[in-house]
Amino acid sequence: MRKTVMISLLVSASLFAADYSGVIEKPNASKIIKEDLLGKATVYTMPEGCITTDKDAIARGAYIFHNLNSAQAGQTPPKGIVLKKGETKQYGNCVACHNIEKAQGGGNIGPDLTGYKTMFIDSGVRDHQFVFQKIADPRIDNQHTNMTVNLTTKLFTPKEICEITSYVISTK
């Protein structure tokens, strides 16, 4: 019995001491990092008819702006956002960084967008194309931005960016 236990211990110890380096996966981290890097900043042209005063489109823009994802949205998606049971779609959670009218827990990392229409659009300081571009790919005028790159990464569709833009520049 003692001899059997001793042999078992020796066999076990030799298993732990074996060279398993050949069976351990060693992914090429440089290749993975390269694949994860974003491409160059992209200039986008706002589609014709992008900006709207349609209340349903603005409601969708507000929903996207204020919610991280459909599973945690805490509200029923507005008309036009259809989610199948159990489906989630990550949305922008813009409110994590930006404050805007009616924001709950609006962030202070990005610019405050409260009164954006009056301050920037109505005054002519900025136009709709500027807002669309800033949401689509903000790196075009700030290569070191921490803002999400939304259209280049396909997080949003052009239509969703139009709806967010319409919401940001709408009268609240």
ChimeraX attribute file (.defattr): number of C-alpha atoms within 10 A of each C-alpha:
attribute: neighborCount
match mode: 1-to-1
recipient: residues
	/A:1	6
	/A:2	7
	/A:3	8
	/A:4	9
	/A:5	10
	/A:6	11
	/A:7	12
	/A:8	12
	/A:9	12
	/A:10	12
	/A:11	12
	/A:12	11
	/A:13	11
	/A:14	11
	/A:15	11
	/A:16	10
	/A:17	9
	/A:18	8
	/A:19	9
	/A:20	9
	/A:21	8
	/A:22	7
	/A:23	7
	/A:24	7
	/A:25	7
	/A:26	8
	/A:27	8
	/A:28	8
	/A:29	9
	/A:30	9
	/A:31	9
	/A:32	10
	/A:33	9
	/A:34	10
	/A:35	10
	/A:36	9
	/A:37	8
	/A:38	10
	/A:39	10
	/A:40	11
	/A:41	16
	/A:42	15
	/A:43	15
	/A:44	17
	/A:45	12
	/A:46	19
	/A:47	12
	/A:48	7
	/A:49	7
	/A:50	17
	/A:51	23
	/A:52	16
	/A:53	13
	/A:54	11
	/A:55	13
	/A:56	15
	/A:57	23
	/A:58	23
	/A:59	20
	/A:60	21
	/A:61	22
	/A:62	21
	/A:63	25
	/A:64	29
	/A:65	23
	/A:66	24
	/A:67	20
	/A:68	18
	/A:69	17
	/A:70	20
	/A:71	14
	/A:72	10
	/A:73	16
	/A:74	9
	/A:75	10
	/A:76	10
	/A:77	15
	/A:78	16
	/A:79	11
	/A:80	10
	/A:81	15
	/A:82	10
	/A:83	12
	/A:84	7
	/A:85	6
	/A:86	7
	/A:87	10
	/A:88	13
	/A:89	13
	/A:90	14
	/A:91	19
	/A:92	20
	/A:93	18
	/A:94	22
	/A:95	24
	/A:96	19
	/A:97	16
	/A:98	20
	/A:99	21
	/A:100	21
	/A:101	14
	/A:102	10
	/A:103	15
	/A:104	11
	/A:105	13
	/A:106	20
	/A:107	16
	/A:108	12
	/A:109	13
	/A:110	16
	/A:111	12
	/A:112	16
	/A:113	17
	/A:114	17
	/A:115	16
	/A:116	19
	/A:117	20
	/A:118	13
	/A:119	13
	/A:120	16
	/A:121	17
	/A:122	12
	/A:123	11
	/A:124	11
	/A:125	9
	/A:126	14
	/A:127	14
	/A:128	20
	/A:129	17
	/A:130	17
	/A:131	21
	/A:132	25
	/A:133	22
	/A:134	22
	/A:135	22
	/A:136	31
	/A:137	24
	/A:138	24
	/A:139	20
	/A:140	16
	/A:141	12
	/A:142	12
	/A:143	11
	/A:144	9
	/A:145	13
	/A:146	12
	/A:147	16
	/A:148	18
	/A:149	20
	/A:150	21
	/A:151	19
	/A:152	18
	/A:153	13
	/A:154	10
	/A:155	17
	/A:156	21
	/A:157	14
	/A:158	19
	/A:159	15
	/A:160	20
	/A:161	25
	/A:162	28
	/A:163	27
	/A:164	28
	/A:165	27
	/A:166	26
	/A:167	26
	/A:168	24
	/A:169	24
	/A:170	18
	/A:171	12
	/A:172	11
